[in-house]
């Protein structure tokens, strides 16, 4: 699955979860998945806890975060 297609899995709706990025319109926030991964929760455990999620959703969260942190720095 290419990166453009992965990123379509991330949605932002102003009235849902305070406008925070979510997965496929569900009320599962990207930040929740990223925090679980940071706390060493395995992808298998995440998928077990959230049966509506797919592995591609977790990959989309990681790609979304990577793209958000790739900010060019301006130097004087």
N, CA, C and O atoms as a Maestro MAE file, in Angstrom:
{
 s_m_m2io_version
 :::
 2.0.0
}

f_m_ct {
 s_m_title
 :::
 protein
 m_atom[304] {
  # First column is atom index #
  i_m_mmod_type
  r_m_x_coord
  r_m_y_coord
  r_m_z_coord
  i_m_residue_number
  s_m_chain_name
  s_m_pdb_residue_name
  s_m_pdb_atom_name
  i_m_atomic_number
  :::
  1 25 0.853 -1.168 0.000 1 A "UNK " " N  " 7
  2 3 0.000 0.000 0.000 1 A "UNK " " CA " 6
  3 2 0.903 1.236 0.000 1 A "UNK " " C  " 6
  4 15 1.825 1.330 0.810 1 A "UNK " " O  " 8
  5 25 0.642 2.180 -0.901 2 A "UNK " " N  " 7
  6 3 1.513 3.354 -0.980 2 A "UNK " " CA " 6
  7 2 1.151 4.398 0.067 2 A "UNK " " C  " 6
  8 15 0.072 4.350 0.658 2 A "UNK " " O  " 8
  9 25 2.057 5.336 0.289 3 A "UNK " " N  " 7
  10 3 1.891 6.307 1.373 3 A "UNK " " CA " 6
  11 2 0.685 7.215 1.163 3 A "UNK " " C  " 6
  12 15 0.028 7.594 2.132 3 A "UNK " " O  " 8
  13 25 0.385 7.569 -0.069 4 A "UNK " " N  " 7
  14 3 -0.780 8.414 -0.327 4 A "UNK " " CA " 6
  15 2 -2.056 7.702 0.096 4 A "UNK " " C  " 6
  16 15 -2.937 8.309 0.705 4 A "UNK " " O  " 8
  17 25 -2.157 6.430 -0.223 5 A "UNK " " N  " 7
  18 3 -3.346 5.665 0.150 5 A "UNK " " CA " 6
  19 2 -3.422 5.484 1.664 5 A "UNK " " C  " 6
  20 15 -4.506 5.548 2.244 5 A "UNK " " O  " 8
  21 25 -2.288 5.261 2.296 6 A "UNK " " N  " 7
  22 3 -2.279 5.112 3.758 6 A "UNK " " CA " 6
  23 2 -2.818 6.366 4.440 6 A "UNK " " C  " 6
  24 15 -3.605 6.275 5.383 6 A "UNK " " O  " 8
  25 25 -2.399 7.521 3.970 7 A "UNK " " N  " 7
  26 3 -2.800 8.765 4.622 7 A "UNK " " CA " 6
  27 2 -4.288 9.060 4.464 7 A "UNK " " C  " 6
  28 15 -4.836 9.862 5.220 7 A "UNK " " O  " 8
  29 25 -4.949 8.430 3.503 8 A "UNK " " N  " 7
  30 3 -6.405 8.632 3.381 8 A "UNK " " CA " 6
  31 2 -7.149 7.981 4.535 8 A "UNK " " C  " 6
  32 15 -8.326 8.271 4.749 8 A "UNK " " O  " 8
  33 25 -6.493 7.117 5.273 9 A "UNK " " N  " 7
  34 3 -7.106 6.467 6.433 9 A "UNK " " CA " 6
  35 2 -7.200 7.419 7.626 9 A "UNK " " C  " 6
  36 15 -7.941 7.151 8.572 9 A "UNK " " O  " 8
  37 25 -6.462 8.521 7.588 10 A "UNK " " N  " 7
  38 3 -6.475 9.498 8.675 10 A "UNK " " CA " 6
  39 2 -7.465 10.598 8.309 10 A "UNK " " C  " 6
  40 15 -7.366 11.220 7.251 10 A "UNK " " O  " 8
  41 25 -8.425 10.825 9.210 11 A "UNK " " N  " 7
  42 3 -9.464 11.825 8.959 11 A "UNK " " CA " 6
  43 2 -9.485 12.845 10.086 11 A "UNK " " C  " 6
  44 15 -9.105 12.554 11.219 11 A "UNK " " O  " 8
  45 25 -9.937 14.047 9.750 12 A "UNK " " N  " 7
  46 3 -10.117 15.096 10.743 12 A "UNK " " CA " 6
  47 2 -11.473 15.737 10.503 12 A "UNK " " C  " 6
  48 15 -11.719 16.318 9.446 12 A "UNK " " O  " 8
  49 25 -12.348 15.627 11.490 13 A "UNK " " N  " 7
  50 3 -13.693 16.198 11.406 13 A "UNK " " CA " 6
  51 2 -13.833 17.144 12.592 13 A "UNK " " C  " 6
  52 15 -13.577 16.755 13.732 13 A "UNK " " O  " 8
  53 25 -14.236 18.378 12.328 14 A "UNK " " N  " 7
  54 3 -14.249 19.391 13.388 14 A "UNK " " CA " 6
  55 2 -15.084 18.994 14.607 14 A "UNK " " C  " 6
  56 15 -14.705 19.340 15.725 14 A "UNK " " O  " 8
  57 25 -16.177 18.300 14.446 15 A "UNK " " N  " 7
  58 3 -17.019 17.947 15.570 15 A "UNK " " CA " 6
  59 2 -16.691 16.618 16.219 15 A "UNK " " C  " 6
  60 15 -17.386 16.190 17.140 15 A "UNK " " O  " 8
  61 25 -15.652 15.965 15.755 16 A "UNK " " N  " 7
  62 3 -15.318 14.639 16.272 16 A "UNK " " CA " 6
  63 2 -13.967 14.682 16.966 16 A "UNK " " C  " 6
  64 15 -12.973 15.101 16.374 16 A "UNK " " O  " 8
  65 25 -13.931 14.254 18.207 17 A "UNK " " N  " 7
  66 3 -12.689 14.206 18.996 17 A "UNK " " CA " 6
  67 2 -11.970 15.553 19.000 17 A "UNK " " C  " 6
  68 15 -10.741 15.612 18.964 17 A "UNK " " O  " 8
  69 25 -12.742 16.619 19.043 18 A "UNK " " N  " 7
  70 3 -12.151 17.954 19.092 18 A "UNK " " CA " 6
  71 2 -11.369 18.322 17.851 18 A "UNK " " C  " 6
  72 15 -10.484 19.176 17.910 18 A "UNK " " O  " 8
  73 25 -11.678 17.696 16.730 19 A "UNK " " N  " 7
  74 3 -10.972 17.982 15.490 19 A "UNK " " CA " 6
  75 2 -9.617 17.315 15.369 19 A "UNK " " C  " 6
  76 15 -8.863 17.579 14.433 19 A "UNK " " O  " 8
  77 25 -9.313 16.447 16.327 20 A "UNK " " N  " 7
  78 3 -8.022 15.751 16.287 20 A "UNK " " CA " 6
  79 2 -8.043 14.664 15.212 20 A "UNK " " C  " 6
  80 15 -9.104 14.126 14.894 20 A "UNK " " O  " 8
  81 25 -6.883 14.342 14.656 21 A "UNK " " N  " 7
  82 3 -6.811 13.297 13.639 21 A "UNK " " CA " 6
  83 2 -7.250 11.947 14.197 21 A "UNK " " C  " 6
  84 15 -6.808 11.528 15.267 21 A "UNK " " O  " 8
  85 25 -8.120 11.278 13.460 22 A "UNK " " N  " 7
  86 3 -8.642 9.970 13.845 22 A "UNK " " CA " 6
  87 2 -8.412 8.979 12.707 22 A "UNK " " C  " 6
  88 15 -7.943 9.339 11.627 22 A "UNK " " O  " 8
  89 25 -8.749 7.742 12.978 23 A "UNK " " N  " 7
  90 3 -8.574 6.689 11.983 23 A "UNK " " CA " 6
  91 2 -9.910 6.383 11.322 23 A "UNK " " C  " 6
  92 15 -10.874 6.004 11.987 23 A "UNK " " O  " 8
  93 25 -9.954 6.549 10.032 24 A "UNK " " N  " 7
  94 3 -11.111 6.221 9.183 24 A "UNK " " CA " 6
  95 2 -12.447 6.682 9.751 24 A "UNK " " C  " 6
  96 15 -13.434 5.949 9.690 24 A "UNK " " O  " 8
  97 25 -12.482 7.891 10.301 25 A "UNK " " N  " 7
  98 3 -13.730 8.446 10.797 25 A "UNK " " CA " 6
  99 2 -14.211 7.852 12.104 25 A "UNK " " C  " 6
  100 15 -15.259 8.249 12.613 25 A "UNK " " O  " 8
  101 25 -13.466 6.910 12.657 26 A "UNK " " N  " 7
  102 3 -13.823 6.325 13.948 26 A "UNK " " CA " 6
  103 2 -13.329 7.259 15.050 26 A "UNK " " C  " 6
  104 15 -12.562 8.187 14.791 26 A "UNK " " O  " 8
  105 25 -13.760 7.016 16.238 27 A "UNK " " N  " 7
  106 3 -13.317 7.832 17.370 27 A "UNK " " CA " 6
  107 2 -12.057 7.245 18.015 27 A "UNK " " C  " 6
  108 15 -11.906 7.244 19.237 27 A "UNK " " O  " 8
  109 25 -11.183 6.762 17.181 28 A "UNK " " N  " 7
  110 3 -9.880 6.281 17.638 28 A "UNK " " CA " 6
  111 2 -8.860 7.295 17.130 28 A "UNK " " C  " 6
  112 15 -8.614 7.406 15.929 28 A "UNK " " O  " 8
  113 25 -8.271 8.032 18.075 29 A "UNK " " N  " 7
  114 3 -7.357 9.103 17.688 29 A "UNK " " CA " 6
  115 2 -5.974 8.548 17.320 29 A "UNK " " C  " 6
  116 15 -5.508 7.559 17.884 29 A "UNK " " O  " 8
  117 25 -5.352 9.208 16.376 30 A "UNK " " N  " 7
  118 3 -3.986 8.867 15.983 30 A "UNK " " CA " 6
  119 2 -3.076 8.938 17.209 30 A "UNK " " C  " 6
  120 15 -2.217 8.078 17.402 30 A "UNK " " O  " 8
  121 25 -3.266 9.955 18.025 31 A "UNK " " N  " 7
  122 3 -2.411 10.120 19.206 31 A "UNK " " CA " 6
  123 2 -2.554 8.951 20.183 31 A "UNK " " C  " 6
  124 15 -1.586 8.579 20.846 31 A "UNK " " O  " 8
  125 25 -3.749 8.371 20.276 32 A "UNK " " N  " 7
  126 3 -3.938 7.217 21.161 32 A "UNK " " CA " 6
  127 2 -3.090 6.035 20.698 32 A "UNK " " C  " 6
  128 15 -2.448 5.365 21.507 32 A "UNK " " O  " 8
  129 25 -3.095 5.791 19.402 33 A "UNK " " N  " 7
  130 3 -2.311 4.677 18.845 33 A "UNK " " CA " 6
  131 2 -0.819 4.943 19.028 33 A "UNK " " C  " 6
  132 15 -0.069 4.046 19.411 33 A "UNK " " O  " 8
  133 25 -0.395 6.163 18.756 34 A "UNK " " N  " 7
  134 3 1.021 6.501 18.902 34 A "UNK " " CA " 6
  135 2 1.481 6.374 20.349 34 A "UNK " " C  " 6
  136 15 2.583 5.891 20.609 34 A "UNK " " O  " 8
  137 25 0.649 6.801 21.289 35 A "UNK " " N  " 7
  138 3 1.008 6.677 22.703 35 A "UNK " " CA " 6
  139 2 1.115 5.211 23.111 35 A "UNK " " C  " 6
  140 15 2.014 4.841 23.866 35 A "UNK " " O  " 8
  141 25 0.214 4.384 22.621 36 A "UNK " " N  " 7
  142 3 0.294 2.959 22.948 36 A "UNK " " CA " 6
  143 2 1.582 2.357 22.401 36 A "UNK " " C  " 6
  144 15 2.244 1.580 23.089 36 A "UNK " " O  " 8
  145 25 1.937 2.703 21.184 37 A "UNK " " N  " 7
  146 3 3.179 2.199 20.606 37 A "UNK " " CA " 6
  147 2 4.381 2.680 21.420 37 A "UNK " " C  " 6
  148 15 5.331 1.926 21.630 37 A "UNK " " O  " 8
  149 25 4.342 3.923 21.875 38 A "UNK " " N  " 7
  150 3 5.433 4.476 22.683 38 A "UNK " " CA " 6
  151 2 5.546 3.767 24.030 38 A "UNK " " C  " 6
  152 15 6.623 3.724 24.626 38 A "UNK " " O  " 8
  153 25 4.436 3.213 24.505 39 A "UNK " " N  " 7
  154 3 4.431 2.491 25.777 39 A "UNK " " CA " 6
  155 2 4.687 0.997 25.588 39 A "UNK " " C  " 6
  156 15 4.416 0.191 26.478 39 A "UNK " " O  " 8
  157 25 5.209 0.642 24.423 40 A "UNK " " N  " 7
  158 3 5.584 -0.730 24.086 40 A "UNK " " CA " 6
  159 2 4.405 -1.693 23.986 40 A "UNK " " C  " 6
  160 15 4.572 -2.899 24.165 40 A "UNK " " O  " 8
  161 25 3.223 -1.170 23.702 41 A "UNK " " N  " 7
  162 3 2.094 -2.042 23.397 41 A "UNK " " CA " 6
  163 2 2.334 -2.550 21.972 41 A "UNK " " C  " 6
  164 15 2.592 -1.751 21.072 41 A "UNK " " O  " 8
  165 25 2.254 -3.832 21.763 42 A "UNK " " N  " 7
  166 3 2.537 -4.382 20.444 42 A "UNK " " CA " 6
  167 2 1.376 -4.106 19.487 42 A "UNK " " C  " 6
  168 15 0.245 -3.859 19.905 42 A "UNK " " O  " 8
  169 25 1.686 -4.154 18.209 43 A "UNK " " N  " 7
  170 3 0.626 -3.954 17.212 43 A "UNK " " CA " 6
  171 2 -0.431 -5.049 17.342 43 A "UNK " " C  " 6
  172 15 -1.619 -4.798 17.142 43 A "UNK " " O  " 8
  173 25 -0.002 -6.244 17.672 44 A "UNK " " N  " 7
  174 3 -0.966 -7.339 17.856 44 A "UNK " " CA " 6
  175 2 -1.921 -7.032 19.000 44 A "UNK " " C  " 6
  176 15 -3.121 -7.289 18.894 44 A "UNK " " O  " 8
  177 25 -1.402 -6.487 20.084 45 A "UNK " " N  " 7
  178 3 -2.253 -6.125 21.225 45 A "UNK " " CA " 6
  179 2 -3.219 -5.002 20.859 45 A "UNK " " C  " 6
  180 15 -4.386 -5.030 21.249 45 A "UNK " " O  " 8
  181 25 -2.735 -4.023 20.115 46 A "UNK " " N  " 7
  182 3 -3.597 -2.918 19.690 46 A "UNK " " CA " 6
  183 2 -4.720 -3.446 18.815 46 A "UNK " " C  " 6
  184 15 -5.882 -3.085 19.003 46 A "UNK " " O  " 8
  185 25 -4.377 -4.296 17.861 47 A "UNK " " N  " 7
  186 3 -5.393 -4.856 16.959 47 A "UNK " " CA " 6
  187 2 -6.391 -5.725 17.724 47 A "UNK " " C  " 6
  188 15 -7.564 -5.797 17.359 47 A "UNK " " O  " 8
  189 25 -5.934 -6.370 18.765 48 A "UNK " " N  " 7
  190 3 -6.827 -7.189 19.583 48 A "UNK " " CA " 6
  191 2 -7.780 -6.296 20.401 48 A "UNK " " C  " 6
  192 15 -8.963 -6.605 20.544 48 A "UNK " " O  " 8
  193 25 -7.252 -5.202 20.925 49 A "UNK " " N  " 7
  194 3 -8.060 -4.281 21.725 49 A "UNK " " CA " 6
  195 2 -9.050 -3.473 20.876 49 A "UNK " " C  " 6
  196 15 -10.113 -3.080 21.357 49 A "UNK " " O  " 8
  197 25 -8.696 -3.234 19.633 50 A "UNK " " N  " 7
  198 3 -9.540 -2.454 18.718 50 A "UNK " " CA " 6
  199 2 -9.828 -3.304 17.480 50 A "UNK " " C  " 6
  200 15 -9.141 -3.161 16.468 50 A "UNK " " O  " 8
  201 25 -10.821 -4.176 17.541 51 A "UNK " " N  " 7
  202 3 -11.071 -5.112 16.443 51 A "UNK " " CA " 6
  203 2 -11.433 -4.454 15.109 51 A "UNK " " C  " 6
  204 15 -11.337 -5.097 14.063 51 A "UNK " " O  " 8
  205 25 -11.847 -3.186 15.130 52 A "UNK " " N  " 7
  206 3 -12.170 -2.502 13.878 52 A "UNK " " CA " 6
  207 2 -10.930 -1.975 13.162 52 A "UNK " " C  " 6
  208 15 -11.003 -1.577 11.999 52 A "UNK " " O  " 8
  209 25 -9.802 -1.972 13.850 53 A "UNK " " N  " 7
  210 3 -8.559 -1.490 13.241 53 A "UNK " " CA " 6
  211 2 -7.919 -2.560 12.371 53 A "UNK " " C  " 6
  212 15 -8.127 -3.759 12.563 53 A "UNK " " O  " 8
  213 25 -7.140 -2.092 11.417 54 A "UNK " " N  " 7
  214 3 -6.343 -2.966 10.551 54 A "UNK " " CA " 6
  215 2 -4.889 -2.543 10.674 54 A "UNK " " C  " 6
  216 15 -4.600 -1.423 11.096 54 A "UNK " " O  " 8
  217 25 -3.986 -3.418 10.314 55 A "UNK " " N  " 7
  218 3 -2.561 -3.107 10.387 55 A "UNK " " CA " 6
  219 2 -2.235 -1.841 9.599 55 A "UNK " " C  " 6
  220 15 -1.391 -1.048 10.018 55 A "UNK " " O  " 8
  221 25 -2.891 -1.651 8.475 56 A "UNK " " N  " 7
  222 3 -2.650 -0.457 7.662 56 A "UNK " " CA " 6
  223 2 -3.016 0.816 8.419 56 A "UNK " " C  " 6
  224 15 -2.437 1.870 8.158 56 A "UNK " " O  " 8
  225 25 -3.964 0.742 9.350 57 A "UNK " " N  " 7
  226 3 -4.320 1.912 10.157 57 A "UNK " " CA " 6
  227 2 -3.161 2.315 11.061 57 A "UNK " " C  " 6
  228 15 -2.881 3.503 11.224 57 A "UNK " " O  " 8
  229 25 -2.497 1.338 11.642 58 A "UNK " " N  " 7
  230 3 -1.344 1.626 12.503 58 A "UNK " " CA " 6
  231 2 -0.205 2.196 11.664 58 A "UNK " " C  " 6
  232 15 0.469 3.137 12.085 58 A "UNK " " O  " 8
  233 25 0.009 1.636 10.492 59 A "UNK " " N  " 7
  234 3 1.035 2.162 9.590 59 A "UNK " " CA " 6
  235 2 0.701 3.605 9.198 59 A "UNK " " C  " 6
  236 15 1.592 4.450 9.104 59 A "UNK " " O  " 8
  237 25 -0.573 3.877 8.975 60 A "UNK " " N  " 7
  238 3 -0.997 5.233 8.613 60 A "UNK " " CA " 6
  239 2 -0.717 6.212 9.740 60 A "UNK " " C  " 6
  240 15 -0.315 7.348 9.485 60 A "UNK " " O  " 8
  241 25 -0.923 5.791 10.983 61 A "UNK " " N  " 7
  242 3 -0.622 6.646 12.138 61 A "UNK " " CA " 6
  243 2 0.861 6.998 12.184 61 A "UNK " " C  " 6
  244 15 1.230 8.150 12.416 61 A "UNK " " O  " 8
  245 25 1.690 6.012 11.965 62 A "UNK " " N  " 7
  246 3 3.138 6.247 11.985 62 A "UNK " " CA " 6
  247 2 3.562 7.173 10.857 62 A "UNK " " C  " 6
  248 15 4.374 8.075 11.064 62 A "UNK " " O  " 8
  249 25 3.025 6.960 9.679 63 A "UNK " " N  " 7
  250 3 3.352 7.817 8.541 63 A "UNK " " CA " 6
  251 2 2.856 9.236 8.781 63 A "UNK " " C  " 6
  252 15 3.563 10.200 8.487 63 A "UNK " " O  " 8
  253 25 1.657 9.366 9.309 64 A "UNK " " N  " 7
  254 3 1.089 10.683 9.614 64 A "UNK " " CA " 6
  255 2 2.006 11.432 10.581 64 A "UNK " " C  " 6
  256 15 2.308 12.607 10.368 64 A "UNK " " O  " 8
  257 25 2.446 10.757 11.637 65 A "UNK " " N  " 7
  258 3 3.336 11.378 12.617 65 A "UNK " " CA " 6
  259 2 4.676 11.763 11.985 65 A "UNK " " C  " 6
  260 15 5.213 12.837 12.257 65 A "UNK " " O  " 8
  261 25 5.199 10.893 11.155 66 A "UNK " " N  " 7
  262 3 6.477 11.178 10.498 66 A "UNK " " CA " 6
  263 2 6.367 12.414 9.605 66 A "UNK " " C  " 6
  264 15 7.268 13.252 9.571 66 A "UNK " " O  " 8
  265 25 5.272 12.509 8.897 67 A "UNK " " N  " 7
  266 3 5.081 13.667 8.013 67 A "UNK " " CA " 6
  267 2 4.894 14.952 8.815 67 A "UNK " " C  " 6
  268 15 5.322 16.023 8.383 67 A "UNK " " O  " 8
  269 25 4.260 14.850 9.969 68 A "UNK " " N  " 7
  270 3 4.039 16.036 10.802 68 A "UNK " " CA " 6
  271 2 5.323 16.544 11.431 68 A "UNK " " C  " 6
  272 15 5.427 17.731 11.742 68 A "UNK " " O  " 8
  273 25 6.296 15.676 11.623 69 A "UNK " " N  " 7
  274 3 7.547 16.099 12.257 69 A "UNK " " CA " 6
  275 2 8.599 16.514 11.245 69 A "UNK " " C  " 6
  276 15 9.664 16.998 11.626 69 A "UNK " " O  " 8
  277 25 8.323 16.335 9.983 70 A "UNK " " N  " 7
  278 3 9.281 16.716 8.933 70 A "UNK " " CA " 6
  279 2 9.036 18.171 8.536 70 A "UNK " " C  " 6
  280 15 8.535 18.468 7.452 70 A "UNK " " O  " 8
  281 25 9.404 19.063 9.449 71 A "UNK " " N  " 7
  282 3 9.174 20.499 9.243 71 A "UNK " " CA " 6
  283 2 10.525 21.153 8.965 71 A "UNK " " C  " 6
  284 15 11.456 21.022 9.759 71 A "UNK " " O  " 8
  285 25 10.629 21.852 7.847 72 A "UNK " " N  " 7
  286 3 11.905 22.522 7.557 72 A "UNK " " CA " 6
  287 2 12.168 23.643 8.561 72 A "UNK " " C  " 6
  288 15 11.247 24.334 8.997 72 A "UNK " " O  " 8
  289 25 13.431 23.807 8.915 73 A "UNK " " N  " 7
  290 3 13.822 24.867 9.831 73 A "UNK " " CA " 6
  291 2 14.446 26.007 9.045 73 A "UNK " " C  " 6
  292 15 15.305 25.805 8.187 73 A "UNK " " O  " 8
  293 25 13.994 27.196 9.359 74 A "UNK " " N  " 7
  294 3 14.577 28.382 8.728 74 A "UNK " " CA " 6
  295 2 15.703 28.893 9.614 74 A "UNK " " C  " 6
  296 15 15.545 29.034 10.827 74 A "UNK " " O  " 8
  297 25 16.813 29.160 9.006 75 A "UNK " " N  " 7
  298 3 17.944 29.710 9.762 75 A "UNK " " CA " 6
  299 2 18.301 31.047 9.197 75 A "UNK " " C  " 6
  300 15 18.156 31.299 8.001 75 A "UNK " " O  " 8
  301 25 18.770 31.906 10.071 76 A "UNK " " N  " 7
  302 3 19.128 33.267 9.642 76 A "UNK " " CA " 6
  303 2 20.559 33.318 9.193 76 A "UNK " " C  " 6
  304 15 21.044 34.378 8.796 76 A "UNK " " O  " 8
  :::
 }
 m_bond[303] {
  # First column is bond index #
  i_m_from
  i_m_to
  i_m_order
  :::
  1 1 2 1
  2 2 3 1
  3 3 4 2
  4 3 5 1
  5 5 6 1
  6 6 7 1
  7 7 8 2
  8 7 9 1
  9 9 10 1
  10 10 11 1
  11 11 12 2
  12 11 13 1
  13 13 14 1
  14 14 15 1
  15 15 16 2
  16 15 17 1
  17 17 18 1
  18 18 19 1
  19 19 20 2
  20 19 21 1
  21 21 22 1
  22 22 23 1
  23 23 24 2
  24 23 25 1
  25 25 26 1
  26 26 27 1
  27 27 28 2
  28 27 29 1
  29 29 30 1
  30 30 31 1
  31 31 32 2
  32 31 33 1
  33 33 34 1
  34 34 35 1
  35 35 36 2
  36 35 37 1
  37 37 38 1
  38 38 39 1
  39 39 40 2
  40 39 41 1
  41 41 42 1
  42 42 43 1
  43 43 44 2
  44 43 45 1
  45 45 46 1
  46 46 47 1
  47 47 48 2
  48 47 49 1
  49 49 50 1
  50 50 51 1
  51 51 52 2
  52 51 53 1
  53 53 54 1
  54 54 55 1
  55 55 56 2
  56 55 57 1
  57 57 58 1
  58 58 59 1
  59 59 60 2
  60 59 61 1
  61 61 62 1
  62 62 63 1
  63 63 64 2
  64 63 65 1
  65 65 66 1
  66 66 67 1
  67 67 68 2
  68 67 69 1
  69 69 70 1
  70 70 71 1
  71 71 72 2
  72 71 73 1
  73 73 74 1
  74 74 75 1
  75 75 76 2
  76 75 77 1
  77 77 78 1
  78 78 79 1
  79 79 80 2
  80 79 81 1
  81 81 82 1
  82 82 83 1
  83 83 84 2
  84 83 85 1
  85 85 86 1
  86 86 87 1
  87 87 88 2
  88 87 89 1
  89 89 90 1
  90 90 91 1
  91 91 92 2
  92 91 93 1
  93 93 94 1
  94 94 95 1
  95 95 96 2
  96 95 97 1
  97 97 98 1
  98 98 99 1
  99 99 100 2
  100 99 101 1
  101 101 102 1
  102 102 103 1
  103 103 104 2
  104 103 105 1
  105 105 106 1
  106 106 107 1
  107 107 108 2
  108 107 109 1
  109 109 110 1
  110 110 111 1
  111 111 112 2
  112 111 113 1
  113 113 114 1
  114 114 115 1
  115 115 116 2
  116 115 117 1
  117 117 118 1
  118 118 119 1
  119 119 120 2
  120 119 121 1
  121 121 122 1
  122 122 123 1
  123 123 124 2
  124 123 125 1
  125 125 126 1
  126 126 127 1
  127 127 128 2
  128 127 129 1
  129 129 130 1
  130 130 131 1
  131 131 132 2
  132 131 133 1
  133 133 134 1
  134 134 135 1
  135 135 136 2
  136 135 137 1
  137 137 138 1
  138 138 139 1
  139 139 140 2
  140 139 141 1
  141 141 142 1
  142 142 143 1
  143 143 144 2
  144 143 145 1
  145 145 146 1
  146 146 147 1
  147 147 148 2
  148 147 149 1
  149 149 150 1
  150 150 151 1
  151 151 152 2
  152 151 153 1
  153 153 154 1
  154 154 155 1
  155 155 156 2
  156 155 157 1
  157 157 158 1
  158 158 159 1
  159 159 160 2
  160 159 161 1
  161 161 162 1
  162 162 163 1
  163 163 164 2
  164 163 165 1
  165 165 166 1
  166 166 167 1
  167 167 168 2
  168 167 169 1
  169 169 170 1
  170 170 171 1
  171 171 172 2
  172 171 173 1
  173 173 174 1
  174 174 175 1
  175 175 176 2
  176 175 177 1
  177 177 178 1
  178 178 179 1
  179 179 180 2
  180 179 181 1
  181 181 182 1
  182 182 183 1
  183 183 184 2
  184 183 185 1
  185 185 186 1
  186 186 187 1
  187 187 188 2
  188 187 189 1
  189 189 190 1
  190 190 191 1
  191 191 192 2
  192 191 193 1
  193 193 194 1
  194 194 195 1
  195 195 196 2
  196 195 197 1
  197 197 198 1
  198 198 199 1
  199 199 200 2
  200 199 201 1
  201 201 202 1
  202 202 203 1
  203 203 204 2
  204 203 205 1
  205 205 206 1
  206 206 207 1
  207 207 208 2
  208 207 209 1
  209 209 210 1
  210 210 211 1
  211 211 212 2
  212 211 213 1
  213 213 214 1
  214 214 215 1
  215 215 216 2
  216 215 217 1
  217 217 218 1
  218 218 219 1
  219 219 220 2
  220 219 221 1
  221 221 222 1
  222 222 223 1
  223 223 224 2
  224 223 225 1
  225 225 226 1
  226 226 227 1
  227 227 228 2
  228 227 229 1
  229 229 230 1
  230 230 231 1
  231 231 232 2
  232 231 233 1
  233 233 234 1
  234 234 235 1
  235 235 236 2
  236 235 237 1
  237 237 238 1
  238 238 239 1
  239 239 240 2
  240 239 241 1
  241 241 242 1
  242 242 243 1
  243 243 244 2
  244 243 245 1
  245 245 246 1
  246 246 247 1
  247 247 248 2
  248 247 249 1
  249 249 250 1
  250 250 251 1
  251 251 252 2
  252 251 253 1
  253 253 254 1
  254 254 255 1
  255 255 256 2
  256 255 257 1
  257 257 258 1
  258 258 259 1
  259 259 260 2
  260 259 261 1
  261 261 262 1
  262 262 263 1
  263 263 264 2
  264 263 265 1
  265 265 266 1
  266 266 267 1
  267 267 268 2
  268 267 269 1
  269 269 270 1
  270 270 271 1
  271 271 272 2
  272 271 273 1
  273 273 274 1
  274 274 275 1
  275 275 276 2
  276 275 277 1
  277 277 278 1
  278 278 279 1
  279 279 280 2
  280 279 281 1
  281 281 282 1
  282 282 283 1
  283 283 284 2
  284 283 285 1
  285 285 286 1
  286 286 287 1
  287 287 288 2
  288 287 289 1
  289 289 290 1
  290 290 291 1
  291 291 292 2
  292 291 293 1
  293 293 294 1
  294 294 295 1
  295 295 296 2
  296 295 297 1
  297 297 298 1
  298 298 299 1
  299 299 300 2
  300 299 301 1
  301 301 302 1
  302 302 303 1
  303 303 304 2
  :::
 }
}
